[in-house]
Amino acid sequence: MSSNIKINKFCQHCGLEFIARTTVTKYCCHKCAQRAYKANVRELRLQLSKTDSQIEVKQSKPKQNPDTYFDIKTLDYLTVREAAVLLKCDRRTVYRLIKSGRLPAGNLSIRRIRILKKDIDALFVVQKESIQKTIIPDEELKYTPLKDCYTIGQILKEYKLSQTSLDNLIKRHNIYKFQKGRFVYIPRKLIQPILDKIILNEYRG
């Protein structure tokens, strides 16, 4: 049985005016109804995702307590997670320190990296000494093996720096750089102490 009702309405999805046959019609066509349904589903999933993430954050907070931090400080050997807690940084920062050779670590097996706490303590002493400027002839730096150098691209990617920030860093500390082929290289021994301070949030320019 067809309806004789004709009501001017605006589509709740596209906003165009149309003639509705019922009082509860919301959309001008089937396609708009489908698109509105999909948009509502996406919005619902987004809200559920936000709710889940908030619950995870609330649940993870009790794990970080002063007792745990104190217990870690009394250990001789630390895992990567424990080292991150002690340094109050992200685990990826600890992995970068190990990869760069700044933080010694022993790999017992898969996911069994152990770090001596005294090496973490020594990390700050080494940084304080190595940050002092040493004069090295440019000619000597120019022939630094490429394996002992960073490319500009490597620094930008690994340490999440912008090109402008890196340029300012090089200029401020007068860091030597040289070009071979298509790439610009910087000796690791010149910039590594500064990069280490940046990832530990200790760099003050």
N, CA and C atoms as an extended XYZ file, in Angstrom:
615
Properties=species:S:1:pos:R:3:atomname:S:1:resname:S:1:resid:I:1 pbc="F F F"
N         0.856       -1.187        0.000 N   MET     1
C         0.000        0.000        0.000 CA  MET     1
C         0.896        1.242        0.000 C   MET     1
N         0.723        2.081       -1.034 N   SER     2
C         1.575        3.256       -1.157 CA  SER     2
C         1.050        4.391       -0.309 C   SER     2
N         1.961        5.292        0.056 N   SER     3
C         1.587        6.431        0.895 CA  SER     3
C         1.454        7.685        0.037 C   SER     3
N         0.499        8.510        0.386 N   ASN     4
C         0.299        9.775       -0.330 CA  ASN     4
C         0.989       10.939        0.375 C   ASN     4
N         1.711       10.627        1.454 N   ILE     5
C         2.405       11.684        2.204 CA  ILE     5
C         3.580       12.233        1.389 C   ILE     5
N         3.691       13.550        1.363 N   LYS     6
C         4.815       14.210        0.698 CA  LYS     6
C         5.323       15.309        1.625 C   LYS     6
N         6.537       15.078        2.157 N   ILE     7
C         7.115       16.041        3.110 CA  ILE     7
C         8.483       16.494        2.594 C   ILE     7
N         8.675       17.799        2.552 N   ASN     8
C         9.994       18.325        2.166 CA  ASN     8
C        10.961       18.180        3.345 C   ASN     8
N        12.069       17.480        3.100 N   LYS     9
C        13.071       17.260        4.138 CA  LYS     9
C        14.470       17.476        3.569 C   LYS     9
N        15.442       17.570        4.474 N   PHE    10
C        16.847       17.660        4.065 CA  PHE    10
C        17.548       16.366        4.470 C   PHE    10
N        18.280       15.780        3.539 N   CYS    11
C        18.999       14.523        3.792 CA  CYS    11
C        20.036       14.737        4.899 C   CYS    11
N        20.028       13.857        5.885 N   GLN    12
C        20.945       13.984        7.018 CA  GLN    12
C        22.378       13.595        6.671 C   GLN    12
N        22.591       13.060        5.446 N   HIS    13
C        23.953       12.708        5.032 CA  HIS    13
C        24.526       13.726        4.052 C   HIS    13
N        23.831       13.938        2.934 N   CYS    14
C        24.369       14.847        1.905 CA  CYS    14
C        23.865       16.281        2.055 C   CYS    14
N        22.758       16.482        2.811 N   GLY    15
C        22.241       17.827        3.049 CA  GLY    15
C        21.326       18.364        1.975 C   GLY    15
N        21.069       17.574        0.916 N   LEU    16
C        20.200       18.028       -0.165 CA  LEU    16
C        18.730       17.886        0.230 C   LEU    16
N        17.884       18.763       -0.346 N   GLU    17
C        16.447       18.712       -0.068 CA  GLU    17
C        15.791       17.629       -0.920 C   GLU    17
N        14.851       16.894       -0.334 N   PHE    18
C        14.136       15.851       -1.070 CA  PHE    18
C        12.720       15.738       -0.521 C   PHE    18
N        11.869       14.995       -1.243 N   ILE    19
C        10.485       14.780       -0.822 CA  ILE    19
C        10.389       13.410       -0.184 C   ILE    19
N        10.049       13.378        1.123 N   ALA    20
C         9.947       12.122        1.867 CA  ALA    20
C         8.528       11.585        1.795 C   ALA    20
N         8.424       10.244        1.778 N   ARG    21
C         7.116        9.582        1.727 CA  ARG    21
C         6.617        9.194        3.118 C   ARG    21
N         7.525        9.250        4.105 N   THR    22
C         7.125        8.939        5.490 CA  THR    22
C         7.697       10.012        6.413 C   THR    22
N         7.188       10.054        7.612 N   THR    23
C         7.649       11.075        8.571 CA  THR    23
C         8.999       10.731        9.201 C   THR    23
N         9.426        9.470        9.093 N   VAL    24
C        10.677        9.049        9.733 CA  VAL    24
C        11.834        8.922        8.750 C   VAL    24
N        11.599        9.230        7.489 N   THR    25
C        12.657        9.125        6.485 CA  THR    25
C        13.748       10.156        6.763 C   THR    25
N        15.019        9.716        6.771 N   LYS    26
C        16.139       10.597        7.104 CA  LYS    26
C        17.030       10.909        5.907 C   LYS    26
N        17.015       10.012        4.894 N   TYR    27
C        17.968       10.140        3.794 CA  TYR    27
C        17.239       10.198        2.466 C   TYR    27
N        17.871       10.868        1.511 N   CYS    28
C        17.211       11.087        0.219 CA  CYS    28
C        17.228        9.860       -0.672 C   CYS    28
N        18.182        8.938       -0.460 N   CYS    29
C        18.282        7.748       -1.310 CA  CYS    29
C        18.948        6.611       -0.543 C   CYS    29
N        18.936        5.424       -1.149 N   HIS    30
C        19.519        4.246       -0.520 CA  HIS    30
C        21.029        4.398       -0.344 C   HIS    30
N        21.687        5.040       -1.317 N   LYS    31
C        23.143        5.206       -1.237 CA  LYS    31
C        23.538        6.080       -0.040 C   LYS    31
N        22.790        7.159        0.178 N   CYS    32
C        23.072        8.027        1.337 CA  CYS    32
C        22.837        7.282        2.652 C   CYS    32
N        21.805        6.442        2.679 N   ALA    33
C        21.517        5.662        3.886 CA  ALA    33
C        22.679        4.707        4.190 C   ALA    33
N        23.221        4.049        3.132 N   GLN    34
C        24.357        3.133        3.322 CA  GLN    34
C        25.596        3.881        3.814 C   GLN    34
N        25.867        5.035        3.197 N   ARG    35
C        27.048        5.810        3.588 CA  ARG    35
C        26.927        6.314        5.032 C   ARG    35
N        25.731        6.742        5.413 N   ALA    36
C        25.525        7.210        6.782 CA  ALA    36
C        25.714        6.079        7.781 C   ALA    36
N        25.244        4.875        7.402 N   TYR    37
C        25.396        3.710        8.283 CA  TYR    37
C        26.880        3.379        8.490 C   TYR    37
N        27.659        3.398        7.404 N   LYS    38
C        29.084        3.098        7.499 CA  LYS    38
C        29.811        4.155        8.343 C   LYS    38
N        29.399        5.427        8.177 N   ALA    39
C        30.023        6.499        8.966 CA  ALA    39
C        29.726        6.318       10.452 C   ALA    39
N        28.512        5.911       10.773 N   ASN    40
C        28.142        5.683       12.177 CA  ASN    40
C        28.926        4.520       12.778 C   ASN    40
N        29.133        3.458       11.975 N   VAL    41
C        29.902        2.299       12.440 CA  VAL    41
C        31.352        2.700       12.717 C   VAL    41
N        31.935        3.505       11.810 N   ARG    42
C        33.319        3.961       12.006 CA  ARG    42
C        33.448        4.798       13.276 C   ARG    42
N        32.481        5.683       13.488 N   GLU    43
C        32.509        6.535       14.671 CA  GLU    43
C        32.401        5.706       15.954 C   GLU    43
N        31.525        4.674       15.910 N   LEU    44
C        31.362        3.808       17.077 CA  LEU    44
C        32.646        3.048       17.380 C   LEU    44
N        33.309        2.532       16.333 N   ARG    45
C        34.571        1.802       16.523 CA  ARG    45
C        35.653        2.718       17.080 C   ARG    45
N        35.682        3.977       16.604 N   LEU    46
C        36.673        4.939       17.079 CA  LEU    46
C        36.472        5.225       18.559 C   LEU    46
N        35.222        5.392       18.966 N   GLN    47
C        34.922        5.648       20.373 CA  GLN    47
C        35.304        4.457       21.247 C   GLN    47
N        35.032        3.230       20.749 N   LEU    48
C        35.395        2.030       21.500 CA  LEU    48
C        36.904        1.907       21.641 C   LEU    48
N        37.624        2.267       20.557 N   SER    49
C        39.089        2.202       20.581 CA  SER    49
C        39.654        3.175       21.610 C   SER    49
N        39.097        4.393       21.668 N   LYS    50
C        39.553        5.382       22.645 CA  LYS    50
C        39.289        4.913       24.073 C   LYS    50
N        38.117        4.304       24.247 N   THR    51
C        37.758        3.800       25.583 CA  THR    51
C        38.718        2.705       26.024 C   THR    51
N        39.048        1.781       25.089 N   ASP    52
C        39.975        0.688       25.409 CA  ASP    52
C        41.354        1.210       25.769 C   ASP    52
N        41.830        2.222       25.018 N   SER    53
C        43.167        2.769       25.284 CA  SER    53
C        43.215        3.464       26.631 C   SER    53
N        42.119        4.142       27.005 N   GLN    54
C        42.072        4.799       28.313 CA  GLN    54
C        42.096        3.777       29.443 C   GLN    54
N        41.405        2.646       29.232 N   ILE    55
C        41.395        1.577       30.242 CA  ILE    55
C        42.789        0.984       30.401 C   ILE    55
N        43.524        0.799       29.265 N   GLU    56
C        44.873        0.232       29.312 CA  GLU    56
C        45.816        1.151       30.068 C   GLU    56
N        45.682        2.476       29.846 N   VAL    57
C        46.543        3.439       30.537 CA  VAL    57
C        46.287        3.392       32.031 C   VAL    57
N        45.005        3.335       32.426 N   LYS    58
C        44.660        3.284       33.850 CA  LYS    58
C        45.182        2.013       34.504 C   LYS    58
N        45.114        0.903       33.749 N   GLN    59
C        45.578       -0.368       34.309 CA  GLN    59
C        47.088       -0.433       34.422 C   GLN    59
N        47.797        0.281       33.527 N   SER    60
C        49.262        0.206       33.533 CA  SER    60
C        49.894        1.096       34.594 C   SER    60
N        49.174        2.105       35.086 N   LYS    61
C        49.746        3.043       36.058 CA  LYS    61
C        50.181        2.393       37.362 C   LYS    61
N        49.391        1.477       37.950 N   PRO    62
C        49.808        0.894       39.228 CA  PRO    62
C        51.121        0.121       39.173 C   PRO    62
N        51.534       -0.321       37.945 N   LYS    63
C        52.770       -1.092       37.838 CA  LYS    63
C        53.998       -0.238       38.131 C   LYS    63
N        53.891        1.074       37.882 N   GLN    64
C        55.024        1.950       38.114 CA  GLN    64
C        54.911        2.499       39.533 C   GLN    64
N        55.676        1.952       40.433 N   ASN    65
C        55.639        2.423       41.812 CA  ASN    65
C        57.053        2.569       42.350 C   ASN    65
N        57.233        3.378       43.396 N   PRO    66
C        58.581        3.637       43.937 CA  PRO    66
C        59.300        2.382       44.394 C   PRO    66
N        58.537        1.375       44.908 N   ASP    67
C        59.177        0.145       45.384 CA  ASP    67
C        59.878       -0.579       44.244 C   ASP    67
N        59.178       -0.655       43.090 N   THR    68
C        59.772       -1.319       41.931 CA  THR    68
C        61.036       -0.588       41.499 C   THR    68
N        60.982        0.734       41.455 N   TYR    69
C        62.137        1.534       41.057 CA  TYR    69
C        63.300        1.312       42.031 C   TYR    69
N        62.986        1.252       43.314 N   PHE    70
C        64.030        1.018       44.326 CA  PHE    70
C        64.648       -0.365       44.158 C   PHE    70
N        63.804       -1.382       43.899 N   ASP    71
C        64.317       -2.745       43.702 CA  ASP    71
C        65.271       -2.803       42.511 C   ASP    71
N        64.921       -2.113       41.432 N   ILE    72
C        65.763       -2.110       40.235 CA  ILE    72
C        67.124       -1.481       40.537 C   ILE    72
N        67.145       -0.429       41.333 N   LYS    73
C        68.404        0.258       41.652 CA  LYS    73
C        69.363       -0.627       42.449 C   LYS    73
N        68.835       -1.671       43.094 N   THR    74
C        69.694       -2.553       43.892 CA  THR    74
C        70.211       -3.749       43.093 C   THR    74
N        69.755       -3.918       41.850 N   LEU    75
C        70.178       -5.057       41.029 CA  LEU    75
C        71.523       -4.776       40.372 C   LEU    75
N        72.274       -5.849       40.102 N   ASP    76
C        73.546       -5.705       39.377 CA  ASP    76
C        73.349       -5.840       37.876 C   ASP    76
N        72.402       -6.714       37.475 N   TYR    77
C        72.111       -6.935       36.060 CA  TYR    77
C        70.678       -6.498       35.780 C   TYR    77
N        70.475       -5.838       34.649 N   LEU    78
C        69.149       -5.331       34.297 CA  LEU    78
C        68.718       -5.817       32.919 C   LEU    78
N        67.407       -5.989       32.746 N   THR    79
C        66.851       -6.224       31.414 CA  THR    79
C        66.702       -4.871       30.725 C   THR    79
N        66.351       -4.900       29.435 N   VAL    80
C        66.145       -3.639       28.706 CA  VAL    80
C        65.001       -2.840       29.333 C   VAL    80
N        63.926       -3.533       29.716 N   ARG    81
C        62.786       -2.854       30.331 CA  ARG    81
C        63.183       -2.202       31.651 C   ARG    81
N        63.952       -2.936       32.473 N   GLU    82
C        64.385       -2.392       33.758 CA  GLU    82
C        65.337       -1.212       33.577 C   GLU    82
N        66.203       -1.305       32.550 N   ALA    83
C        67.120       -0.192       32.265 CA  ALA    83
C        66.341        1.052       31.840 C   ALA    83
N        65.268        0.843       31.069 N   ALA    84
C        64.425        1.967       30.636 CA  ALA    84
C        63.739        2.621       31.835 C   ALA    84
N        63.280        1.790       32.794 N   VAL    85
C        62.657        2.332       34.006 CA  VAL    85
C        63.674        3.135       34.817 C   VAL    85
N        64.882        2.595       34.941 N   LEU    86
C        65.930        3.269       35.713 CA  LEU    86
C        66.324        4.599       35.073 C   LEU    86
N        66.420        4.604       33.734 N   LEU    87
C        66.799        5.824       33.020 CA  LEU    87
C        65.610        6.754       32.770 C   LEU    87
N        64.397        6.223       33.058 N   LYS    88
C        63.153        6.973       32.829 CA  LYS    88
C        63.041        7.409       31.370 C   LYS    88
N        63.225        6.423       30.498 N   CYS    89
C        63.112        6.672       29.064 CA  CYS    89
C        62.402        5.492       28.403 C   CYS    89
N        62.223        5.560       27.095 N   ASP    90
C        61.566        4.494       26.349 CA  ASP    90
C        62.553        3.351       26.090 C   ASP    90
N        62.018        2.118       25.943 N   ARG    91
C        62.900        0.971       25.672 CA  ARG    91
C        63.661        1.137       24.372 C   ARG    91
N        63.032        1.816       23.386 N   ARG    92
C        63.712        2.032       22.103 CA  ARG    92
C        64.978        2.873       22.274 C   ARG    92
N        64.953        3.781       23.252 N   THR    93
C        66.144        4.584       23.541 CA  THR    93
C        67.285        3.700       24.031 C   THR    93
N        66.958        2.727       24.893 N   VAL    94
C        67.976        1.804       25.406 CA  VAL    94
C        68.549        0.971       24.267 C   VAL    94
N        67.660        0.480       23.377 N   TYR    95
C        68.138       -0.306       22.227 CA  TYR    95
C        69.056        0.527       21.335 C   TYR    95
N        68.736        1.815       21.150 N   ARG    96
C        69.589        2.673       20.322 CA  ARG    96
C        70.959        2.863       20.965 C   ARG    96
N        70.987        3.015       22.288 N   LEU    97
C        72.268        3.155       22.992 CA  LEU    97
C        73.122        1.902       22.838 C   LEU    97
N        72.462        0.735       22.907 N   ILE    98
C        73.189       -0.530       22.740 CA  ILE    98
C        73.706       -0.668       21.311 C   ILE    98
N        72.846       -0.345       20.343 N   LYS    99
C        73.218       -0.468       18.927 CA  LYS    99
C        74.379        0.454       18.558 C   LYS    99
N        74.384        1.665       19.154 N   SER   100
C        75.448        2.620       18.837 CA  SER   100
C        76.761        2.291       19.542 C   SER   100
N        76.720        1.331       20.496 N   GLY   101
C        77.931        0.963       21.224 CA  GLY   101
C        78.182        1.801       22.462 C   GLY   101
N        77.281        2.728       22.765 N   ARG   102
C        77.447        3.589       23.933 CA  ARG   102
C        77.141        2.857       25.229 C   ARG   102
N        76.281        1.821       25.143 N   LEU   103
C        75.900        1.069       26.346 CA  LEU   103
C        76.217       -0.416       26.124 C   LEU   103
N        77.240       -0.964       26.795 N   PRO   104
C        77.567       -2.389       26.642 CA  PRO   104
C        76.420       -3.272       27.131 C   PRO   104
N        76.224       -4.398       26.448 N   ALA   105
C        75.158       -5.326       26.850 CA  ALA   105
C        75.532       -6.734       26.419 C   ALA   105
N        75.080       -7.722       27.193 N   GLY   106
C        75.307       -9.120       26.860 CA  GLY   106
C        74.024       -9.763       26.372 C   GLY   106
N        74.095      -10.472       25.235 N   ASN   107
C        72.917      -11.134       24.674 CA  ASN   107
C        73.007      -12.625       24.997 C   ASN   107
N        72.273      -13.077       26.015 N   LEU   108
C        72.333      -14.472       26.445 CA  LEU   108
C        71.633      -15.399       25.456 C   LEU   108
N        70.506      -14.940       24.914 N   SER   109
C        69.754      -15.674       23.892 CA  SER   109
C        68.699      -14.732       23.344 C   SER   109
N        67.728      -15.284       22.607 N   ILE   110
C        66.686      -14.438       22.032 CA  ILE   110
C        65.920      -13.728       23.146 C   ILE   110
N        65.846      -12.408       23.060 N   ARG   111
C        65.147      -11.576       24.051 CA  ARG   111
C        65.702      -11.772       25.470 C   ARG   111
N        66.997      -12.003       25.557 N   ARG   112
C        67.635      -12.178       26.863 CA  ARG   112
C        68.848      -11.248       26.971 C   ARG   112
N        68.619       -9.981       26.724 N   ILE   113
C        69.694       -8.987       26.829 CA  ILE   113
C        69.845       -8.577       28.287 C   ILE   113
N        71.078       -8.555       28.763 N   ARG   114
C        71.348       -8.138       30.131 CA  ARG   114
C        72.380       -7.008       30.129 C   ARG   114
N        72.137       -6.025       30.995 N   ILE   115
C        72.972       -4.827       31.060 CA  ILE   115
C        73.489       -4.665       32.481 C   ILE   115
N        74.784       -4.442       32.624 N   LEU   116
C        75.354       -4.186       33.943 CA  LEU   116
C        74.947       -2.786       34.418 C   LEU   116
N        74.475       -2.690       35.641 N   LYS   117
C        74.045       -1.391       36.155 CA  LYS   117
C        75.217       -0.405       36.214 C   LYS   117
N        76.423       -0.925       36.496 N   LYS   118
C        77.582       -0.024       36.573 CA  LYS   118
C        77.891        0.598       35.206 C   LYS   118
N        77.515       -0.123       34.105 N   ASP   119
C        77.708        0.451       32.764 CA  ASP   119
C        76.738        1.605       32.518 C   ASP   119
N        75.537        1.509       33.101 N   ILE   120
C        74.592        2.625       32.991 CA  ILE   120
C        75.117        3.827       33.765 C   ILE   120
N        75.668        3.581       34.963 N   ASP   121
C        76.244        4.672       35.752 CA  ASP   121
C        77.418        5.312       35.011 C   ASP   121
N        78.239        4.451       34.377 N   ALA   122
C        79.420        4.954       33.657 CA  ALA   122
C        79.025        5.745       32.411 C   ALA   122
N        77.818        5.491       31.898 N   LEU   123
C        77.352        6.174       30.699 CA  LEU   123
C        77.388        7.689       30.868 C   LEU   123
N        77.005        8.173       32.039 N   PHE   124
C        76.946        9.607       32.277 CA  PHE   124
C        78.342       10.199       32.462 C   PHE   124
N        79.249        9.434       33.053 N   VAL   125
C        80.626        9.900       33.215 CA  VAL   125
C        81.285       10.042       31.855 C   VAL   125
N        81.078        9.025       31.004 N   VAL   126
C        81.652        9.048       29.650 CA  VAL   126
C        81.107       10.226       28.874 C   VAL   126
N        79.785       10.472       29.002 N   GLN   127
C        79.183       11.590       28.277 CA  GLN   127
C        79.787       12.917       28.715 C   GLN   127
N        80.001       13.079       30.020 N   LYS   128
C        80.525       14.342       30.520 CA  LYS   128
C        81.920       14.590       29.972 C   LYS   128
N        82.723       13.535       29.854 N   GLU   129
C        84.088       13.684       29.358 CA  GLU   129
C        84.117       13.855       27.853 C   GLU   129
N        83.270       13.073       27.156 N   SER   130
C        83.340       13.074       25.698 CA  SER   130
C        82.701       14.297       25.076 C   SER   130
N        81.822       15.013       25.834 N   ILE   131
C        81.168       16.178       25.273 CA  ILE   131
C        82.127       17.351       25.122 C   ILE   131
N        83.289       17.269       25.827 N   GLN   132
C        84.282       18.311       25.692 CA  GLN   132
C        84.842       18.306       24.270 C   GLN   132
N        85.064       19.475       23.759 N   LYS   133
C        85.464       19.606       22.359 CA  LYS   133
C        86.936       19.234       22.180 C   LYS   133
N        87.216       18.372       21.225 N   THR   134
C        88.595       18.019       20.897 CA  THR   134
C        88.886       18.492       19.481 C   THR   134
N        90.066       19.025       19.280 N   ILE   135
C        90.437       19.548       17.962 CA  ILE   135
C        91.104       18.443       17.160 C   ILE   135
N        90.478       18.079       16.060 N   ILE   136
C        91.012       17.053       15.167 CA  ILE   136
C        91.177       17.691       13.792 C   ILE   136
N        92.327       17.543       13.156 N   PRO   137
C        92.545       18.161       11.842 CA  PRO   137
C        91.491       17.701       10.826 C   PRO   137
N        91.017       18.651        9.998 N   ASP   138
C        90.012       18.324        8.987 CA  ASP   138
C        90.494       17.252        8.027 C   ASP   138
N        91.772       17.270        7.709 N   GLU   139
C        92.328       16.289        6.773 CA  GLU   139
C        92.197       14.878        7.335 C   GLU   139
N        92.420       14.741        8.654 N   GLU   140
C        92.284       13.432        9.297 CA  GLU   140
C        90.827       12.983        9.310 C   GLU   140
N        89.913       13.929        9.587 N   LEU   141
C        88.482       13.596        9.620 CA  LEU   141
C        87.973       13.199        8.240 C   LEU   141
N        88.511       13.813        7.211 N   LYS   142
C        88.054       13.549        5.846 CA  LYS   142
C        88.261       12.094        5.462 C   LYS   142
N        89.272       11.454        6.022 N   TYR   143
C        89.567       10.057        5.678 CA  TYR   143
C        89.059        9.082        6.750 C   TYR   143
N        88.107        9.537        7.553 N   THR   144
C        87.453        8.635        8.504 CA  THR   144
C        86.720        7.549        7.724 C   THR   144
N        86.898        6.257        8.061 N   PRO   145
C        86.167        5.186        7.354 CA  PRO   145
C        84.662        5.434        7.402 C   PRO   145
N        83.987        5.163        6.297 N   LEU   146
C        82.551        5.444        6.218 CA  LEU   146
C        81.750        4.635        7.232 C   LEU   146
N        82.282        3.460        7.648 N   LYS   147
C        81.575        2.653        8.653 CA  LYS   147
C        81.573        3.335       10.019 C   LYS   147
N        82.484        4.308       10.202 N   ASP   148
C        82.550        5.054       11.460 CA  ASP   148
C        81.864        6.410       11.336 C   ASP   148
N        81.008        6.549       10.328 N   CYS   149
C        80.312        7.816       10.095 CA  CYS   149
C        78.805        7.591        9.998 C   CYS   149
N        78.074        8.665       10.242 N   TYR   150
C        76.632        8.716        9.972 CA  TYR   150
C        76.423        9.477        8.663 C   TYR   150
N        75.401        9.088        7.914 N   THR   151
C        74.925        9.972        6.853 CA  THR   151
C        73.883       10.901        7.472 C   THR   151
N        73.616       12.009        6.809 N   ILE   152
C        72.595       12.939        7.300 CA  ILE   152
C        71.250       12.219        7.415 C   ILE   152
N        70.938       11.396        6.412 N   GLY   153
C        69.668       10.662        6.409 CA  GLY   153
C        69.538        9.704        7.584 C   GLY   153
N        70.639        9.039        7.942 N   GLN   154
C        70.617        8.109        9.085 CA  GLN   154
C        70.274        8.832       10.381 C   GLN   154
N        70.882        9.992       10.587 N   ILE   155
C        70.640       10.753       11.822 CA  ILE   155
C        69.183       11.204       11.881 C   ILE   155
N        68.671       11.716       10.751 N   LEU   156
C        67.286       12.192       10.720 CA  LEU   156
C        66.313       11.062       11.032 C   LEU   156
N        66.588        9.847       10.503 N   LYS   157
C        65.674        8.719       10.677 CA  LYS   157
C        65.783        8.102       12.076 C   LYS   157
N        67.018        7.836       12.538 N   GLU   158
C        67.222        7.114       13.800 CA  GLU   158
C        66.927        7.974       15.027 C   GLU   158
N        67.192        9.286       14.917 N   TYR   159
C        67.033       10.137       16.098 CA  TYR   159
C        65.845       11.091       15.984 C   TYR   159
N        65.015       10.907       14.948 N   LYS   160
C        63.763       11.659       14.784 CA  LYS   160
C        63.988       13.173       14.839 C   LYS   160
N        65.059       13.641       14.175 N   LEU   161
C        65.329       15.074       14.122 CA  LEU   161
C        64.832       15.649       12.805 C   LEU   161
N        64.483       16.924       12.801 N   SER   162
C        64.136       17.592       11.555 CA  SER   162
C        65.430       18.088       10.899 C   SER   162
N        65.349       18.354        9.588 N   GLN   163
C        66.530       18.829        8.873 CA  GLN   163
C        67.028       20.145        9.459 C   GLN   163
N        66.084       21.029        9.820 N   THR   164
C        66.455       22.331       10.393 CA  THR   164
C        67.166       22.163       11.731 C   THR   164
N        66.638       21.270       12.589 N   SER   165
C        67.249       21.042       13.905 CA  SER   165
C        68.670       20.506       13.758 C   SER   165
N        68.853       19.559       12.811 N   LEU   166
C        70.188       18.978       12.617 CA  LEU   166
C        71.156       20.022       12.073 C   LEU   166
N        70.693       20.846       11.120 N   ASP   167
C        71.551       21.903       10.569 CA  ASP   167
C        71.997       22.867       11.660 C   ASP   167
N        71.064       23.230       12.542 N   ASN   168
C        71.405       24.145       13.648 CA  ASN   168
C        72.395       23.499       14.616 C   ASN   168
N        72.213       22.181       14.841 N   LEU   169
C        73.101       21.445       15.741 CA  LEU   169
C        74.526       21.427       15.189 C   LEU   169
N        74.651       21.138       13.895 N   ILE   170
C        75.967       21.089       13.238 CA  ILE   170
C        76.638       22.462       13.282 C   ILE   170
N        75.836       23.502       13.020 N   LYS   171
C        76.391       24.866       12.999 CA  LYS   171
C        76.789       25.324       14.399 C   LYS   171
N        75.945       25.017       15.412 N   ARG   172
C        76.203       25.472       16.785 CA  ARG   172
C        77.491       24.868       17.332 C   ARG   172
N        77.725       23.572       17.029 N   HIS   173
C        78.898       22.890       17.580 CA  HIS   173
C        80.055       22.812       16.581 C   HIS   173
N        79.873       23.461       15.424 N   ASN   174
C        80.920       23.476       14.400 CA  ASN   174
C        81.395       22.052       14.071 C   ASN   174
N        80.436       21.156       13.827 N   ILE   175
C        80.741       19.742       13.567 CA  ILE   175
C        81.177       19.565       12.117 C   ILE   175
N        82.300       18.904       11.937 N   TYR   176
C        82.846       18.687       10.595 CA  TYR   176
C        82.000       17.684        9.828 C   TYR   176
N        81.761       17.951        8.547 N   LYS   177
C        81.052       17.016        7.667 CA  LYS   177
C        81.727       17.041        6.295 C   LYS   177
N        81.594       15.959        5.570 N   PHE   178
C        82.198       15.880        4.237 CA  PHE   178
C        81.301       15.067        3.311 C   PHE   178
N        81.467       15.287        2.027 N   GLN   179
C        80.620       14.617        1.039 CA  GLN   179
C        81.430       13.629        0.214 C   GLN   179
N        80.849       12.431        0.037 N   LYS   180
C        81.417       11.432       -0.858 CA  LYS   180
C        80.288       10.901       -1.726 C   LYS   180
N        80.405       11.107       -3.013 N   GLY   181
C        79.315       10.695       -3.898 CA  GLY   181
C        78.081       11.543       -3.650 C   GLY   181
N        76.934       10.876       -3.452 N   ARG   182
C        75.670       11.589       -3.257 CA  ARG   182
C        75.386       11.892       -1.781 C   ARG   182
N        76.196       11.347       -0.872 N   PHE   183
C        75.870       11.440        0.549 CA  PHE   183
C        76.828       12.351        1.313 C   PHE   183
N        76.268       12.997        2.343 N   VAL   184
C        77.065       13.820        3.257 CA  VAL   184
C        77.272       13.021        4.541 C   VAL   184
N        78.529       12.933        4.990 N   TYR   185
C        78.886       12.108        6.148 CA  TYR   185
C        79.366       12.966        7.310 C   TYR   185
N        79.091       12.479        8.538 N   ILE   186
C        79.586       13.109        9.761 CA  ILE   186
C        80.246       12.020       10.606 C   ILE   186
N        81.504       12.187       11.029 N   PRO   187
C        82.147       11.185       11.891 CA  PRO   187
C        81.345       10.968       13.172 C   PRO   187
N        81.119        9.691       13.517 N   ARG   188
C        80.325        9.353       14.700 CA  ARG   188
C        80.921        9.948       15.983 C   ARG   188
N        82.274        9.936       16.089 N   LYS   189
C        82.908       10.366       17.342 CA  LYS   189
C        82.676       11.849       17.623 C   LYS   189
N        82.310       12.626       16.579 N   LEU   190
C        82.054       14.051       16.787 CA  LEU   190
C        80.625       14.326       17.251 C   LEU   190
N        79.668       13.564       16.718 N   ILE   191
C        78.263       13.885       16.983 CA  ILE   191
C        77.587       12.923       17.946 C   ILE   191
N        78.179       11.718       18.155 N   GLN   192
C        77.525       10.712       18.994 CA  GLN   192
C        77.252       11.189       20.426 C   GLN   192
N        78.239       11.841       21.108 N   PRO   193
C        77.953       12.301       22.484 CA  PRO   193
C        76.766       13.255       22.559 C   PRO   193
N        76.609       14.094       21.541 N   ILE   194
C        75.497       15.046       21.526 CA  ILE   194
C        74.176       14.313       21.281 C   ILE   194
N        74.170       13.349       20.357 N   LEU   195
C        72.957       12.581       20.067 CA  LEU   195
C        72.513       11.772       21.277 C   LEU   195
N        73.490       11.238       22.010 N   ASP   196
C        73.155       10.471       23.219 CA  ASP   196
C        72.454       11.351       24.251 C   ASP   196
N        72.935       12.581       24.391 N   LYS   197
C        72.289       13.499       25.334 CA  LYS   197
C        70.875       13.856       24.875 C   LYS   197
N        70.668       13.936       23.555 N   ILE   198
C        69.344       14.270       23.029 CA  ILE   198
C        68.346       13.161       23.347 C   ILE   198
N        68.719       11.886       23.128 N   ILE   199
C        67.766       10.806       23.354 CA  ILE   199
C        67.506       10.575       24.836 C   ILE   199
N        68.419       11.057       25.695 N   LEU   200
C        68.194       10.955       27.139 CA  LEU   200
C        67.586       12.228       27.715 C   LEU   200
N        67.211       13.157       26.797 N   ASN   201
C        66.611       14.434       27.210 CA  ASN   201
C        67.532       15.221       28.145 C   ASN   201
N        68.836       15.137       27.913 N   GLU   202
C        69.791       15.866       28.749 CA  GLU   202
C        70.528       16.960       27.961 C   GLU   202
N        70.182       17.097       26.679 N   TYR   203
C        70.888       18.095       25.851 CA  TYR   203
C        70.382       19.489       26.189 C   TYR   203
N        71.300       20.386       26.461 N   ARG   204
C        70.943       21.763       26.793 CA  ARG   204
C        71.575       22.764       25.824 C   ARG   204
N        72.083       22.290       24.703 N   GLY   205
C        72.655       23.174       23.698 CA  GLY   205
C        74.020       23.678       24.080 C   GLY   205
